[in-house]
Amino acid sequence: MRYAYAITTALALSGAAAAMTLNQPAGAQTAQNEPGAIQAAAPKAGAPMSFADMVAKLQPAVVNISTTQRVQVNTNPFAGTPFEMFGGQQGGAPVTREAESLGSGFIISADGYVVTNSHVISAGQRGAVVESIRVTLPDRREFTAKLIGRDPASDLAVLKIEGANLPFVKFGDSRQARVGDWIVAIGNPFGLGGTVTAGIISATHRVTGGGAYDRFIQTDASINRGNSGGPMFDLEGAVIGINSQILSPTGGNVGIGFAIPAEQAKPIIDTLMKGGKITRGYLGVGMQDLTRDIAEALGIPRDRGTLVSRVEPGEAAEKAGIKQGDVIIRVGNQDVTPDQTLSFLVANVAPGTRLPLTVIRDGKQQVITVTVGTRPPEETLAQFDPEDDDSGPTSPDSETMGAAALGIAVTPLNEQIARSIGVDPTAKGVVVLGVDAASDAAGKGLKRGDLIVSVNRTPVATSADVARIVAASKAAGRNQVLLYVQRRNIGQFVPVQIGK
């Protein structure tokens, strides 16, 4: 009866809306049909009143995945106290306990190949060891799975269970997916059995800032913990995505879930099934988004491109002549945009490929050809985030006020100051002695002890150098300059407004 009531209510509202339209002035409806007015296309025929028939066919191939892990336990009751030395492990050996993790997956062949997320079958804690992986089918058959291959960068893994004539599903073409299309997600949230949710595609090619292969299908279908690794189906019953992440302040569903597109996942899965190794292209550059402030400081448009914040010695970019401060706007014939990031485009190029990059340097566009390198393992690429440190140089200098237009006081770097702020003694630049709390520099995070290596990509060694470049920028009609700021050997570009 509740379902019938919902339909009746919808019809009543439709009738009311129609009556209101009839009572409008004669010109009101005509205005909607004027040339250039946006009109919605008619819905596609065949949208289901129920997903039940489709789900009945697909659900047998969606599995529960669990791991058994051994986690080391600290048995010292004094751990973290001044009396820690009096504690110890039982019997002098580490004590471990058993733990489990839960996720989802799906069978892609009758002989038992299973796809899931890499993080589903990973150790959940530091020091933990995965001892076994179990796959449970909806009919409660349970298998011990063998890990065939995994790729943490794309968060994909392939397992194998021993079986014959198993139910399986096939991949579809996620390139045809459009915002507004219906999708169905099946998985095992919170360790519950097969759970079905439906929704629409909220966005395609969604970038969340997670890495080189960071481009997802976004959906409003309910995705929760335990859905990871489960399939996202289109209305043809084809897998167009692998549910991987959620965006949630609470850890539960808030209507924003992300799936790895099939077009991205399938080539990786095919390679893993054959025992192959996943390789990706690599330039060896640090990257920053081209924000409005940075673009203004450089005097270029901000609608596309990525700013090179550093160039790794000996890597492909340095060998080709890419420089810190270059803005890469095109990779081959593809523009660098928020939806097609530089790291994504390069990662999809085979190592060894000669690739033309279009860059803007000093306001001029040029093409540089680079021989693409091989992307190192993700753990190698992980960067250390320096802790905030208020220590810094203590000796003032006669030139400290030359950068006053930026709201900062600086002094030339010397060997003693370099040691105190934790940078290479051979580095060049000026060191921040103080920051006006009301300045844009303070708002951008500059602080005492920061090393300013360059201003508008021009190296600086004195406060006078800074003052000269700032004056030239003001004369050119710009109200910002671009500083390259280094803190404990980690650097990035920072746009700072010039004071009145």
Summary of the structure (lengths in Angstrom):
residues: 500
radius of gyration: 28.8
end to end distance: 70.0
largest distance: 90.6
contacts: 1548
relative contact order: 0.08
helix: 24%
strand: 32%
